[in-house]
Structure formats: structure tokens, C-alpha cells
């Protein structure tokens, strides 16, 4: 699973879990949720992968 199911509890949890994935496993996030990955790249102004 590319992202913890807990992320579906609320928009705030999705943002928190996706952000954690962005920094800890960016390749997985980019592979499974490329639009989310691109948004977080813009938000954080970082390219971890």
C-alpha cells in the first residue's frame, strides 16, 4: 500500500501522512500518487526524489 489508510480519516490527516511519505519514501509516493507528489513538491519547494 502506497500510503497509510489512516490518511483517509480527514483532509488534515491525509496532508500529514502524505507529507511524511513525501520525505521518507518519495519514490513510492511519486509512483502511486504522482499528482499529490507534484503538489507537495510545490508546497515544500523541495525535490526529495
mmCIF entry with sequence, helices, sheets and N, C-alpha, C, O atoms, coordinates in Angstrom:
data_MODEL
# 
_entry.id   MODEL 
# 
_entity.id                         1 
_entity.type                       polymer 
_entity.pdbx_number_of_molecules   1 
# 
_entity_poly.entity_id                      1 
_entity_poly.type                           'polypeptide(L)' 
_entity_poly.nstd_linkage                   no 
_entity_poly.nstd_monomer                   no 
_entity_poly.pdbx_seq_one_letter_code       
;(UNK)(UNK)(UNK)(UNK)(UNK)(UNK)(UNK)(UNK)(UNK)(UNK)(UNK)(UNK)(UNK)(UNK)(UNK)(UNK)
(UNK)(UNK)(UNK)(UNK)(UNK)(UNK)(UNK)(UNK)(UNK)(UNK)(UNK)(UNK)(UNK)(UNK)(UNK)(UNK)
(UNK)(UNK)(UNK)(UNK)(UNK)(UNK)(UNK)(UNK)(UNK)(UNK)(UNK)(UNK)(UNK)(UNK)(UNK)(UNK)
(UNK)
;
_entity_poly.pdbx_seq_one_letter_code_can   XXXXXXXXXXXXXXXXXXXXXXXXXXXXXXXXXXXXXXXXXXXXXXXXX 
_entity_poly.pdbx_strand_id                 A 
# 
loop_
_entity_poly_seq.entity_id 
_entity_poly_seq.num 
_entity_poly_seq.mon_id 
_entity_poly_seq.hetero 
1 1  UNK n 
1 2  UNK n 
1 3  UNK n 
1 4  UNK n 
1 5  UNK n 
1 6  UNK n 
1 7  UNK n 
1 8  UNK n 
1 9  UNK n 
1 10 UNK n 
1 11 UNK n 
1 12 UNK n 
1 13 UNK n 
1 14 UNK n 
1 15 UNK n 
1 16 UNK n 
1 17 UNK n 
1 18 UNK n 
1 19 UNK n 
1 20 UNK n 
1 21 UNK n 
1 22 UNK n 
1 23 UNK n 
1 24 UNK n 
1 25 UNK n 
1 26 UNK n 
1 27 UNK n 
1 28 UNK n 
1 29 UNK n 
1 30 UNK n 
1 31 UNK n 
1 32 UNK n 
1 33 UNK n 
1 34 UNK n 
1 35 UNK n 
1 36 UNK n 
1 37 UNK n 
1 38 UNK n 
1 39 UNK n 
1 40 UNK n 
1 41 UNK n 
1 42 UNK n 
1 43 UNK n 
1 44 UNK n 
1 45 UNK n 
1 46 UNK n 
1 47 UNK n 
1 48 UNK n 
1 49 UNK n 
# 
_struct_asym.id          A 
_struct_asym.entity_id   1 
# 
loop_
_struct_conf.conf_type_id 
_struct_conf.id 
_struct_conf.pdbx_PDB_helix_id 
_struct_conf.beg_label_comp_id 
_struct_conf.beg_label_asym_id 
_struct_conf.beg_label_seq_id 
_struct_conf.pdbx_beg_PDB_ins_code 
_struct_conf.end_label_comp_id 
_struct_conf.end_label_asym_id 
_struct_conf.end_label_seq_id 
_struct_conf.pdbx_end_PDB_ins_code 
_struct_conf.beg_auth_comp_id 
_struct_conf.beg_auth_asym_id 
_struct_conf.beg_auth_seq_id 
_struct_conf.end_auth_comp_id 
_struct_conf.end_auth_asym_id 
_struct_conf.end_auth_seq_id 
_struct_conf.pdbx_PDB_helix_class 
_struct_conf.details 
_struct_conf.pdbx_PDB_helix_length 
HELX_P HELX_P1 AA1 UNK A 5  ? UNK A 9  ? UNK A 5  UNK A 9  5 ? 5  
HELX_P HELX_P2 AA2 UNK A 11 ? UNK A 24 ? UNK A 11 UNK A 24 1 ? 14 
HELX_P HELX_P3 AA3 UNK A 26 ? UNK A 32 ? UNK A 26 UNK A 32 1 ? 7  
HELX_P HELX_P4 AA4 UNK A 34 ? UNK A 44 ? UNK A 34 UNK A 44 1 ? 11 
# 
_struct_conf_type.id          HELX_P 
_struct_conf_type.criteria    ? 
_struct_conf_type.reference   ? 
# 
loop_
_atom_site.group_PDB 
_atom_site.id 
_atom_site.type_symbol 
_atom_site.label_atom_id 
_atom_site.label_alt_id 
_atom_site.label_comp_id 
_atom_site.label_asym_id 
_atom_site.label_entity_id 
_atom_site.label_seq_id 
_atom_site.pdbx_PDB_ins_code 
_atom_site.Cartn_x 
_atom_site.Cartn_y 
_atom_site.Cartn_z 
_atom_site.occupancy 
_atom_site.B_iso_or_equiv 
_atom_site.pdbx_formal_charge 
_atom_site.auth_seq_id 
_atom_site.auth_comp_id 
_atom_site.auth_asym_id 
_atom_site.auth_atom_id 
_atom_site.pdbx_PDB_model_num 
ATOM 1   N N  . UNK A 1 1  ? 0.845   -1.187 0.000  1.00 0.00 ? 1  UNK A N  1 
ATOM 2   C CA . UNK A 1 1  ? 0.000   0.000  0.000  1.00 0.00 ? 1  UNK A CA 1 
ATOM 3   C C  . UNK A 1 1  ? 0.886   1.244  0.000  1.00 0.00 ? 1  UNK A C  1 
ATOM 4   O O  . UNK A 1 1  ? 1.802   1.344  0.816  1.00 0.00 ? 1  UNK A O  1 
ATOM 5   N N  . UNK A 1 2  ? 0.631   2.184  -0.894 1.00 0.00 ? 2  UNK A N  1 
ATOM 6   C CA . UNK A 1 2  ? 1.498   3.345  -1.012 1.00 0.00 ? 2  UNK A CA 1 
ATOM 7   C C  . UNK A 1 2  ? 1.362   4.348  0.126  1.00 0.00 ? 2  UNK A C  1 
ATOM 8   O O  . UNK A 1 2  ? 2.300   5.097  0.402  1.00 0.00 ? 2  UNK A O  1 
ATOM 9   N N  . UNK A 1 3  ? 0.209   4.373  0.792  1.00 0.00 ? 3  UNK A N  1 
ATOM 10  C CA . UNK A 1 3  ? 0.011   5.366  1.849  1.00 0.00 ? 3  UNK A CA 1 
ATOM 11  C C  . UNK A 1 3  ? -0.850  4.736  2.949  1.00 0.00 ? 3  UNK A C  1 
ATOM 12  O O  . UNK A 1 3  ? -1.744  3.937  2.670  1.00 0.00 ? 3  UNK A O  1 
ATOM 13  N N  . UNK A 1 4  ? -0.575  5.098  4.169  1.00 0.00 ? 4  UNK A N  1 
ATOM 14  C CA . UNK A 1 4  ? -1.278  4.551  5.326  1.00 0.00 ? 4  UNK A CA 1 
ATOM 15  C C  . UNK A 1 4  ? -2.779  4.852  5.231  1.00 0.00 ? 4  UNK A C  1 
ATOM 16  O O  . UNK A 1 4  ? -3.158  5.995  4.975  1.00 0.00 ? 4  UNK A O  1 
ATOM 17  N N  . UNK A 1 5  ? -3.631  3.850  5.432  1.00 0.00 ? 5  UNK A N  1 
ATOM 18  C CA . UNK A 1 5  ? -5.078  4.074  5.357  1.00 0.00 ? 5  UNK A CA 1 
ATOM 19  C C  . UNK A 1 5  ? -5.585  5.131  6.351  1.00 0.00 ? 5  UNK A C  1 
ATOM 20  O O  . UNK A 1 5  ? -6.655  5.706  6.154  1.00 0.00 ? 5  UNK A O  1 
ATOM 21  N N  . UNK A 1 6  ? -4.831  5.378  7.392  1.00 0.00 ? 6  UNK A N  1 
ATOM 22  C CA . UNK A 1 6  ? -5.198  6.408  8.364  1.00 0.00 ? 6  UNK A CA 1 
ATOM 23  C C  . UNK A 1 6  ? -5.337  7.768  7.692  1.00 0.00 ? 6  UNK A C  1 
ATOM 24  O O  . UNK A 1 6  ? -6.026  8.648  8.207  1.00 0.00 ? 6  UNK A O  1 
ATOM 25  N N  . UNK A 1 7  ? -4.699  7.940  6.566  1.00 0.00 ? 7  UNK A N  1 
ATOM 26  C CA . UNK A 1 7  ? -4.760  9.206  5.832  1.00 0.00 ? 7  UNK A CA 1 
ATOM 27  C C  . UNK A 1 7  ? -6.180  9.534  5.384  1.00 0.00 ? 7  UNK A C  1 
ATOM 28  O O  . UNK A 1 7  ? -6.490  10.693 5.108  1.00 0.00 ? 7  UNK A O  1 
ATOM 29  N N  . UNK A 1 8  ? -7.034  8.539  5.309  1.00 0.00 ? 8  UNK A N  1 
ATOM 30  C CA . UNK A 1 8  ? -8.401  8.766  4.839  1.00 0.00 ? 8  UNK A CA 1 
ATOM 31  C C  . UNK A 1 8  ? -9.340  9.265  5.929  1.00 0.00 ? 8  UNK A C  1 
ATOM 32  O O  . UNK A 1 8  ? -10.520 9.504  5.669  1.00 0.00 ? 8  UNK A O  1 
ATOM 33  N N  . UNK A 1 9  ? -8.828  9.426  7.147  1.00 0.00 ? 9  UNK A N  1 
ATOM 34  C CA . UNK A 1 9  ? -9.661  9.883  8.266  1.00 0.00 ? 9  UNK A CA 1 
ATOM 35  C C  . UNK A 1 9  ? -10.147 11.321 8.099  1.00 0.00 ? 9  UNK A C  1 
ATOM 36  O O  . UNK A 1 9  ? -11.271 11.645 8.482  1.00 0.00 ? 9  UNK A O  1 
ATOM 37  N N  . UNK A 1 10 ? -9.316  12.173 7.537  1.00 0.00 ? 10 UNK A N  1 
ATOM 38  C CA . UNK A 1 10 ? -9.686  13.585 7.350  1.00 0.00 ? 10 UNK A CA 1 
ATOM 39  C C  . UNK A 1 10 ? -8.675  14.238 6.409  1.00 0.00 ? 10 UNK A C  1 
ATOM 40  O O  . UNK A 1 10 ? -7.593  13.692 6.191  1.00 0.00 ? 10 UNK A O  1 
ATOM 41  N N  . UNK A 1 11 ? -9.010  15.384 5.856  1.00 0.00 ? 11 UNK A N  1 
ATOM 42  C CA . UNK A 1 11 ? -8.052  16.086 4.993  1.00 0.00 ? 11 UNK A CA 1 
ATOM 43  C C  . UNK A 1 11 ? -6.747  16.423 5.717  1.00 0.00 ? 11 UNK A C  1 
ATOM 44  O O  . UNK A 1 11 ? -5.672  16.352 5.123  1.00 0.00 ? 11 UNK A O  1 
ATOM 45  N N  . UNK A 1 12 ? -6.840  16.785 6.985  1.00 0.00 ? 12 UNK A N  1 
ATOM 46  C CA . UNK A 1 12 ? -5.624  17.121 7.739  1.00 0.00 ? 12 UNK A CA 1 
ATOM 47  C C  . UNK A 1 12 ? -4.734  15.895 7.896  1.00 0.00 ? 12 UNK A C  1 
ATOM 48  O O  . UNK A 1 12 ? -3.513  15.993 7.772  1.00 0.00 ? 12 UNK A O  1 
ATOM 49  N N  . UNK A 1 13 ? -5.338  14.742 8.167  1.00 0.00 ? 13 UNK A N  1 
ATOM 50  C CA . UNK A 1 13 ? -4.545  13.517 8.291  1.00 0.00 ? 13 UNK A CA 1 
ATOM 51  C C  . UNK A 1 13 ? -3.943  13.117 6.953  1.00 0.00 ? 13 UNK A C  1 
ATOM 52  O O  . UNK A 1 13 ? -2.810  12.639 6.901  1.00 0.00 ? 13 UNK A O  1 
ATOM 53  N N  . UNK A 1 14 ? -4.694  13.307 5.869  1.00 0.00 ? 14 UNK A N  1 
ATOM 54  C CA . UNK A 1 14 ? -4.138  12.996 4.549  1.00 0.00 ? 14 UNK A CA 1 
ATOM 55  C C  . UNK A 1 14 ? -2.907  13.843 4.290  1.00 0.00 ? 14 UNK A C  1 
ATOM 56  O O  . UNK A 1 14 ? -1.880  13.338 3.836  1.00 0.00 ? 14 UNK A O  1 
ATOM 57  N N  . UNK A 1 15 ? -3.010  15.127 4.577  1.00 0.00 ? 15 UNK A N  1 
ATOM 58  C CA . UNK A 1 15 ? -1.869  16.022 4.372  1.00 0.00 ? 15 UNK A CA 1 
ATOM 59  C C  . UNK A 1 15 ? -0.676  15.575 5.215  1.00 0.00 ? 15 UNK A C  1 
ATOM 60  O O  . UNK A 1 15 ? 0.452   15.548 4.724  1.00 0.00 ? 15 UNK A O  1 
ATOM 61  N N  . UNK A 1 16 ? -0.915  15.226 6.475  1.00 0.00 ? 16 UNK A N  1 
ATOM 62  C CA . UNK A 1 16 ? 0.169   14.808 7.371  1.00 0.00 ? 16 UNK A CA 1 
ATOM 63  C C  . UNK A 1 16 ? 0.815   13.516 6.897  1.00 0.00 ? 16 UNK A C  1 
ATOM 64  O O  . UNK A 1 16 ? 2.041   13.417 6.848  1.00 0.00 ? 16 UNK A O  1 
ATOM 65  N N  . UNK A 1 17 ? 0.008   12.535 6.551  1.00 0.00 ? 17 UNK A N  1 
ATOM 66  C CA . UNK A 1 17 ? 0.541   11.237 6.119  1.00 0.00 ? 17 UNK A CA 1 
ATOM 67  C C  . UNK A 1 17 ? 1.241   11.369 4.762  1.00 0.00 ? 17 UNK A C  1 
ATOM 68  O O  . UNK A 1 17 ? 2.305   10.785 4.555  1.00 0.00 ? 17 UNK A O  1 
ATOM 69  N N  . UNK A 1 18 ? 0.656   12.124 3.852  1.00 0.00 ? 18 UNK A N  1 
ATOM 70  C CA . UNK A 1 18 ? 1.286   12.312 2.538  1.00 0.00 ? 18 UNK A CA 1 
ATOM 71  C C  . UNK A 1 18 ? 2.601   13.073 2.681  1.00 0.00 ? 18 UNK A C  1 
ATOM 72  O O  . UNK A 1 18 ? 3.569   12.772 1.981  1.00 0.00 ? 18 UNK A O  1 
ATOM 73  N N  . UNK A 1 19 ? 2.646   14.047 3.570  1.00 0.00 ? 19 UNK A N  1 
ATOM 74  C CA . UNK A 1 19 ? 3.885   14.791 3.806  1.00 0.00 ? 19 UNK A CA 1 
ATOM 75  C C  . UNK A 1 19 ? 4.971   13.880 4.363  1.00 0.00 ? 19 UNK A C  1 
ATOM 76  O O  . UNK A 1 19 ? 6.128   13.958 3.952  1.00 0.00 ? 19 UNK A O  1 
ATOM 77  N N  . UNK A 1 20 ? 4.597   13.024 5.291  1.00 0.00 ? 20 UNK A N  1 
ATOM 78  C CA . UNK A 1 20 ? 5.557   12.070 5.856  1.00 0.00 ? 20 UNK A CA 1 
ATOM 79  C C  . UNK A 1 20 ? 6.101   11.160 4.751  1.00 0.00 ? 20 UNK A C  1 
ATOM 80  O O  . UNK A 1 20 ? 7.305   10.916 4.671  1.00 0.00 ? 20 UNK A O  1 
ATOM 81  N N  . UNK A 1 21 ? 5.207   10.670 3.913  1.00 0.00 ? 21 UNK A N  1 
ATOM 82  C CA . UNK A 1 21 ? 5.615   9.798  2.800  1.00 0.00 ? 21 UNK A CA 1 
ATOM 83  C C  . UNK A 1 21 ? 6.515   10.567 1.824  1.00 0.00 ? 21 UNK A C  1 
ATOM 84  O O  . UNK A 1 21 ? 7.475   10.007 1.294  1.00 0.00 ? 21 UNK A O  1 
ATOM 85  N N  . UNK A 1 22 ? 6.214   11.816 1.593  1.00 0.00 ? 22 UNK A N  1 
ATOM 86  C CA . UNK A 1 22 ? 6.979   12.656 0.675  1.00 0.00 ? 22 UNK A CA 1 
ATOM 87  C C  . UNK A 1 22 ? 8.450   12.715 1.079  1.00 0.00 ? 22 UNK A C  1 
ATOM 88  O O  . UNK A 1 22 ? 9.335   12.681 0.224  1.00 0.00 ? 22 UNK A O  1 
ATOM 89  N N  . UNK A 1 23 ? 8.704   12.801 2.379  1.00 0.00 ? 23 UNK A N  1 
ATOM 90  C CA . UNK A 1 23 ? 10.082  12.905 2.855  1.00 0.00 ? 23 UNK A CA 1 
ATOM 91  C C  . UNK A 1 23 ? 10.728  11.554 3.142  1.00 0.00 ? 23 UNK A C  1 
ATOM 92  O O  . UNK A 1 23 ? 11.944  11.418 3.014  1.00 0.00 ? 23 UNK A O  1 
ATOM 93  N N  . UNK A 1 24 ? 9.945   10.562 3.525  1.00 0.00 ? 24 UNK A N  1 
ATOM 94  C CA . UNK A 1 24 ? 10.517  9.267  3.908  1.00 0.00 ? 24 UNK A CA 1 
ATOM 95  C C  . UNK A 1 24 ? 10.568  8.254  2.767  1.00 0.00 ? 24 UNK A C  1 
ATOM 96  O O  . UNK A 1 24 ? 11.469  7.416  2.728  1.00 0.00 ? 24 UNK A O  1 
ATOM 97  N N  . UNK A 1 25 ? 9.627   8.319  1.850  1.00 0.00 ? 25 UNK A N  1 
ATOM 98  C CA . UNK A 1 25 ? 9.591   7.378  0.727  1.00 0.00 ? 25 UNK A CA 1 
ATOM 99  C C  . UNK A 1 25 ? 9.051   8.087  -0.516 1.00 0.00 ? 25 UNK A C  1 
ATOM 100 O O  . UNK A 1 25 ? 7.996   7.722  -1.033 1.00 0.00 ? 25 UNK A O  1 
ATOM 101 N N  . UNK A 1 26 ? 9.775   9.096  -0.990 1.00 0.00 ? 26 UNK A N  1 
ATOM 102 C CA . UNK A 1 26 ? 9.266   9.896  -2.100 1.00 0.00 ? 26 UNK A CA 1 
ATOM 103 C C  . UNK A 1 26 ? 9.036   9.114  -3.393 1.00 0.00 ? 26 UNK A C  1 
ATOM 104 O O  . UNK A 1 26 ? 8.103   9.419  -4.136 1.00 0.00 ? 26 UNK A O  1 
ATOM 105 N N  . UNK A 1 27 ? 9.859   8.126  -3.669 1.00 0.00 ? 27 UNK A N  1 
ATOM 106 C CA . UNK A 1 27 ? 9.688   7.357  -4.907 1.00 0.00 ? 27 UNK A CA 1 
ATOM 107 C C  . UNK A 1 27 ? 8.357   6.608  -4.908 1.00 0.00 ? 27 UNK A C  1 
ATOM 108 O O  . UNK A 1 27 ? 7.690   6.529  -5.940 1.00 0.00 ? 27 UNK A O  1 
ATOM 109 N N  . UNK A 1 28 ? 7.976   6.068  -3.776 1.00 0.00 ? 28 UNK A N  1 
ATOM 110 C CA . UNK A 1 28 ? 6.713   5.342  -3.667 1.00 0.00 ? 28 UNK A CA 1 
ATOM 111 C C  . UNK A 1 28 ? 5.536   6.292  -3.854 1.00 0.00 ? 28 UNK A C  1 
ATOM 112 O O  . UNK A 1 28 ? 4.586   5.980  -4.572 1.00 0.00 ? 28 UNK A O  1 
ATOM 113 N N  . UNK A 1 29 ? 5.604   7.441  -3.212 1.00 0.00 ? 29 UNK A N  1 
ATOM 114 C CA . UNK A 1 29 ? 4.527   8.415  -3.352 1.00 0.00 ? 29 UNK A CA 1 
ATOM 115 C C  . UNK A 1 29 ? 4.423   8.872  -4.806 1.00 0.00 ? 29 UNK A C  1 
ATOM 116 O O  . UNK A 1 29 ? 3.324   8.958  -5.354 1.00 0.00 ? 29 UNK A O  1 
ATOM 117 N N  . UNK A 1 30 ? 5.542   9.159  -5.418 1.00 0.00 ? 30 UNK A N  1 
ATOM 118 C CA . UNK A 1 30 ? 5.535   9.625  -6.809 1.00 0.00 ? 30 UNK A CA 1 
ATOM 119 C C  . UNK A 1 30 ? 4.985   8.555  -7.754 1.00 0.00 ? 30 UNK A C  1 
ATOM 120 O O  . UNK A 1 30 ? 4.288   8.874  -8.718 1.00 0.00 ? 30 UNK A O  1 
ATOM 121 N N  . UNK A 1 31 ? 5.293   7.308  -7.484 1.00 0.00 ? 31 UNK A N  1 
ATOM 122 C CA . UNK A 1 31 ? 4.815   6.219  -8.337 1.00 0.00 ? 31 UNK A CA 1 
ATOM 123 C C  . UNK A 1 31 ? 3.302   6.028  -8.221 1.00 0.00 ? 31 UNK A C  1 
ATOM 124 O O  . UNK A 1 31 ? 2.617   5.867  -9.230 1.00 0.00 ? 31 UNK A O  1 
ATOM 125 N N  . UNK A 1 32 ? 2.782   6.044  -6.991 1.00 0.00 ? 32 UNK A N  1 
ATOM 126 C CA . UNK A 1 32 ? 1.380   5.717  -6.763 1.00 0.00 ? 32 UNK A CA 1 
ATOM 127 C C  . UNK A 1 32 ? 0.441   6.921  -6.767 1.00 0.00 ? 32 UNK A C  1 
ATOM 128 O O  . UNK A 1 32 ? -0.725  6.797  -7.139 1.00 0.00 ? 32 UNK A O  1 
ATOM 129 N N  . UNK A 1 33 ? 0.940   8.077  -6.358 1.00 0.00 ? 33 UNK A N  1 
ATOM 130 C CA . UNK A 1 33 ? 0.111   9.287  -6.302 1.00 0.00 ? 33 UNK A CA 1 
ATOM 131 C C  . UNK A 1 33 ? 0.893   10.469 -6.893 1.00 0.00 ? 33 UNK A C  1 
ATOM 132 O O  . UNK A 1 33 ? 1.260   11.393 -6.168 1.00 0.00 ? 33 UNK A O  1 
ATOM 133 N N  . UNK A 1 34 ? 1.145   10.440 -8.193 1.00 0.00 ? 34 UNK A N  1 
ATOM 134 C CA . UNK A 1 34 ? 2.003   11.457 -8.799 1.00 0.00 ? 34 UNK A CA 1 
ATOM 135 C C  . UNK A 1 34 ? 1.463   12.882 -8.660 1.00 0.00 ? 34 UNK A C  1 
ATOM 136 O O  . UNK A 1 34 ? 2.247   13.821 -8.520 1.00 0.00 ? 34 UNK A O  1 
ATOM 137 N N  . UNK A 1 35 ? 0.154   13.058 -8.696 1.00 0.00 ? 35 UNK A N  1 
ATOM 138 C CA . UNK A 1 35 ? -0.396  14.407 -8.556 1.00 0.00 ? 35 UNK A CA 1 
ATOM 139 C C  . UNK A 1 35 ? -0.156  14.959 -7.149 1.00 0.00 ? 35 UNK A C  1 
ATOM 140 O O  . UNK A 1 35 ? 0.159   16.137 -6.978 1.00 0.00 ? 35 UNK A O  1 
ATOM 141 N N  . UNK A 1 36 ? -0.309  14.102 -6.160 1.00 0.00 ? 36 UNK A N  1 
ATOM 142 C CA . UNK A 1 36 ? -0.047  14.519 -4.776 1.00 0.00 ? 36 UNK A CA 1 
ATOM 143 C C  . UNK A 1 36 ? 1.433   14.844 -4.621 1.00 0.00 ? 36 UNK A C  1 
ATOM 144 O O  . UNK A 1 36 ? 1.794   15.843 -4.001 1.00 0.00 ? 36 UNK A O  1 
ATOM 145 N N  . UNK A 1 37 ? 2.284   14.000 -5.185 1.00 0.00 ? 37 UNK A N  1 
ATOM 146 C CA . UNK A 1 37 ? 3.726   14.247 -5.123 1.00 0.00 ? 37 UNK A CA 1 
ATOM 147 C C  . UNK A 1 37 ? 4.066   15.610 -5.709 1.00 0.00 ? 37 UNK A C  1 
ATOM 148 O O  . UNK A 1 37 ? 4.824   16.367 -5.104 1.00 0.00 ? 37 UNK A O  1 
ATOM 149 N N  . UNK A 1 38 ? 3.520   15.935 -6.875 1.00 0.00 ? 38 UNK A N  1 
ATOM 150 C CA . UNK A 1 38 ? 3.806   17.225 -7.526 1.00 0.00 ? 38 UNK A CA 1 
ATOM 151 C C  . UNK A 1 38 ? 3.308   18.401 -6.680 1.00 0.00 ? 38 UNK A C  1 
ATOM 152 O O  . UNK A 1 38 ? 3.983   19.426 -6.575 1.00 0.00 ? 38 UNK A O  1 
ATOM 153 N N  . UNK A 1 39 ? 2.141   18.250 -6.088 1.00 0.00 ? 39 UNK A N  1 
ATOM 154 C CA . UNK A 1 39 ? 1.621   19.320 -5.237 1.00 0.00 ? 39 UNK A CA 1 
ATOM 155 C C  . UNK A 1 39 ? 2.521   19.550 -4.023 1.00 0.00 ? 39 UNK A C  1 
ATOM 156 O O  . UNK A 1 39 ? 2.780   20.691 -3.641 1.00 0.00 ? 39 UNK A O  1 
ATOM 157 N N  . UNK A 1 40 ? 2.991   18.465 -3.425 1.00 0.00 ? 40 UNK A N  1 
ATOM 158 C CA . UNK A 1 40 ? 3.865   18.603 -2.259 1.00 0.00 ? 40 UNK A CA 1 
ATOM 159 C C  . UNK A 1 40 ? 5.229   19.165 -2.660 1.00 0.00 ? 40 UNK A C  1 
ATOM 160 O O  . UNK A 1 40 ? 5.839   19.903 -1.886 1.00 0.00 ? 40 UNK A O  1 
ATOM 161 N N  . UNK A 1 41 ? 5.711   18.831 -3.845 1.00 0.00 ? 41 UNK A N  1 
ATOM 162 C CA . UNK A 1 41 ? 6.949   19.439 -4.354 1.00 0.00 ? 41 UNK A CA 1 
ATOM 163 C C  . UNK A 1 41 ? 6.810   20.959 -4.405 1.00 0.00 ? 41 UNK A C  1 
ATOM 164 O O  . UNK A 1 41 ? 7.711   21.692 -3.998 1.00 0.00 ? 41 UNK A O  1 
ATOM 165 N N  . UNK A 1 42 ? 5.686   21.409 -4.901 1.00 0.00 ? 42 UNK A N  1 
ATOM 166 C CA . UNK A 1 42 ? 5.452   22.848 -4.996 1.00 0.00 ? 42 UNK A CA 1 
ATOM 167 C C  . UNK A 1 42 ? 5.272   23.462 -3.609 1.00 0.00 ? 42 UNK A C  1 
ATOM 168 O O  . UNK A 1 42 ? 5.804   24.536 -3.329 1.00 0.00 ? 42 UNK A O  1 
ATOM 169 N N  . UNK A 1 43 ? 4.532   22.788 -2.752 1.00 0.00 ? 43 UNK A N  1 
ATOM 170 C CA . UNK A 1 43 ? 4.261   23.314 -1.419 1.00 0.00 ? 43 UNK A CA 1 
ATOM 171 C C  . UNK A 1 43 ? 5.541   23.460 -0.602 1.00 0.00 ? 43 UNK A C  1 
ATOM 172 O O  . UNK A 1 43 ? 5.788   24.506 -0.002 1.00 0.00 ? 43 UNK A O  1 
ATOM 173 N N  . UNK A 1 44 ? 6.357   22.397 -0.585 1.00 0.00 ? 44 UNK A N  1 
ATOM 174 C CA . UNK A 1 44 ? 7.589   22.417 0.212  1.00 0.00 ? 44 UNK A CA 1 
ATOM 175 C C  . UNK A 1 44 ? 8.784   23.010 -0.527 1.00 0.00 ? 44 UNK A C  1 
ATOM 176 O O  . UNK A 1 44 ? 9.819   23.293 0.077  1.00 0.00 ? 44 UNK A O  1 
ATOM 177 N N  . UNK A 1 45 ? 8.635   23.196 -1.848 1.00 0.00 ? 45 UNK A N  1 
ATOM 178 C CA . UNK A 1 45 ? 9.733   23.698 -2.680 1.00 0.00 ? 45 UNK A CA 1 
ATOM 179 C C  . UNK A 1 45 ? 10.974  22.824 -2.553 1.00 0.00 ? 45 UNK A C  1 
ATOM 180 O O  . UNK A 1 45 ? 12.100  23.305 -2.429 1.00 0.00 ? 45 UNK A O  1 
ATOM 181 N N  . UNK A 1 46 ? 10.719  21.522 -2.590 1.00 0.00 ? 46 UNK A N  1 
ATOM 182 C CA . UNK A 1 46 ? 11.804  20.543 -2.474 1.00 0.00 ? 46 UNK A CA 1 
ATOM 183 C C  . UNK A 1 46 ? 11.538  19.419 -3.471 1.00 0.00 ? 46 UNK A C  1 
ATOM 184 O O  . UNK A 1 46 ? 10.407  19.185 -3.897 1.00 0.00 ? 46 UNK A O  1 
ATOM 185 N N  . UNK A 1 47 ? 12.614  18.739 -3.824 1.00 0.00 ? 47 UNK A N  1 
ATOM 186 C CA . UNK A 1 47 ? 12.553  17.618 -4.757 1.00 0.00 ? 47 UNK A CA 1 
ATOM 187 C C  . UNK A 1 47 ? 13.319  16.442 -4.143 1.00 0.00 ? 47 UNK A C  1 
ATOM 188 O O  . UNK A 1 47 ? 14.468  16.190 -4.507 1.00 0.00 ? 47 UNK A O  1 
ATOM 189 N N  . UNK A 1 48 ? 12.682  15.723 -3.209 1.00 0.00 ? 48 UNK A N  1 
ATOM 190 C CA . UNK A 1 48 ? 13.414  14.672 -2.499 1.00 0.00 ? 48 UNK A CA 1 
ATOM 191 C C  . UNK A 1 48 ? 13.750  13.453 -3.353 1.00 0.00 ? 48 UNK A C  1 
ATOM 192 O O  . UNK A 1 48 ? 14.578  12.633 -2.957 1.00 0.00 ? 48 UNK A O  1 
ATOM 193 N N  . UNK A 1 49 ? 13.112  13.322 -4.531 1.00 0.00 ? 49 UNK A N  1 
ATOM 194 C CA . UNK A 1 49 ? 13.399  12.150 -5.369 1.00 0.00 ? 49 UNK A CA 1 
ATOM 195 C C  . UNK A 1 49 ? 13.937  12.605 -6.691 1.00 0.00 ? 49 UNK A C  1 
ATOM 196 O O  . UNK A 1 49 ? 14.244  11.779 -7.550 1.00 0.00 ? 49 UNK A O  1 
# 
